[in-house]
C-alpha cells in the first residue's frame, strides 16, 4: 500500500513535512519518501498524516448508562467502589450487553482516529471479552483489572495487562505491596486514580500510590502539590489528565502547566464513558485552553503529543504511535484543507483545536485501511 499525502507529522518529535509518500507492507512502514509517488494507491493531496490517537484512560462499561451521574450529588455517590451508583448498574449487565457497549465505543473511537485505549475494567470477568471486541473492531486495548470479591490479584493478572485500581485507599499497605510484587514479577503495569478529589488526597492516596503500590500511571492528579509533582517527575511516572470528567464531577482542574513545567510525561483520557463522551479531540482542545489560561504561549505540539507519541514513554505497554520507517503502521489522515492547515500560523494548534472525527479521512492500522 502506497499513500501520497500533502503533509505528515514524522517521528517522535512530530516533524512537519510536506508532500510525502508512505509505503506500508504487511502492516509495517517500509519507506517514507519526499514528493508524490506516481504509482500510489491513494493520493490525498490535502491530507495530513498524524499518529493515531490514544485514549489513555477509559471506563468503557458504563457507556451502557449515559448520564447516570445526573441523579447524584457527588463523585463518590456516582462511582466509588463498591457502593457507588455505577457499580450497582454494572452488576445488571449481561455478556451481550457488555459486548454491544464495547463494540459501539470502539467503533466510535476508531472513526474519530483513536486506535488505542487504556481501559479500566471494573468487572474482572469482562476483561477477555473487552479485548476480543476491541480486536474485532480493529483497535488495540490495554485492559487493566482490579481484585473484586473472591477474584484475587493473581487471577486478575492472569488475564489483564495490569492493574487499574479505583484508589489505593481501599487497600492496606500489605495488600498494595503484594500487588506491586505480582505486577513486577509478571512484567505488567500498575495504574490508579490519585488526588482526584481533595478528600482522597488529604487521606494520603499519593503516598500509598508511590511508596507502596509504585504505580506506573497516575490518573487525574488534580490536587497534587508541587513537591509531589516533582516526585512524579523524578520517578519517571506518567500522569493521565481527564479535565472534562473533573469538570463534570466538579472536583477541579488538574495543574497541567505545573506537570509540564516539571517534565512529567502527560497523557490524555476521557474517563467514564457514561458521563463524558469518549472523544479525545474534545479533551485535547480543553487541555489547550486550560494551558492558555495560564499563558498565551502554549506548546500546541506538546499538547498533541499527549494523545499520540507520549504513550511510548510508558514502559511495558509496547504501544507504538509515531510515524517512522520500520514501525508498525498506526496513523490517521486528516482533512488538512477543511482544517485550514495551508493557511495556519501554527499547524499543531490547528490540529488540536480544529481536529475531530469529522476531519478523519483514513485510518491506517497495521495492514488495515478504513
Number of C-alpha atoms within 10 A of each C-alpha: 15 19 19 29 25 23 24 27 20 18 16 16 14 20 11 15 15 15 19 21 24 24 21 23 14 12 19 18 22 16 16 20 13 13 13 20 19 10 10 14 11 13 17 20 17 20 26 27 30 25 31 26 28 28 28 29 26 22 20 26 28 25 22 20 15 14 15 17 19 11 10 14 11 15 18 14 15 20 20 15 17 14 12 16 19 22 17 13 14 18 10 9 15 10 11 10 14 20 18 14 19 24 19 15 20 27 18 16 22 21 19 26 32 29 28 26 24 23 25 29 23 26 17 22 15 19 21 13 15 24 20 16 21 23 14 13 18 17 18 21 22 23 23 26 29 24 19 15 8 7 13 13 21 15 14 21 22 10 17 25 24 28 25 27 24 20 21 25 20 13 13 12 16 11 15 20 17 16 24 21 14 15 20 14 9 14 14 19 24 24 28 25 24 30 25 26 21 13 11 17 19 11 12 14 20 27 16 21 25 20 12 19 25 23 26 22 27 25 29 28 25 22 23 22 14 13 9 15 23 18 15 24 19 12 13 17 21 24 26 26 29 30 26 22 22 21 12 13 20 13 18 17 20 23 21 22 17 16 21 16 11 15 15 21 21 25 26 31 29 29 28 23 21 19 22 19 18 26 20 25 25 17 25 27 22 17 26 20 15 18 21 14 11 12 11 9 9 17 14 21 17 19 23 27 25 23 27 27 24 24 26 15 16 17 15 14 16 11 20 19 27 26 28 20 18 13 18 23 29 28 26 28 24 29 23 28 15 14 20 15 21 14 11 13 10 12 18 22 21 18 26 22 21 17 23 20 17 12 20 21 19 19 25 21 21 18 15 13 13 13
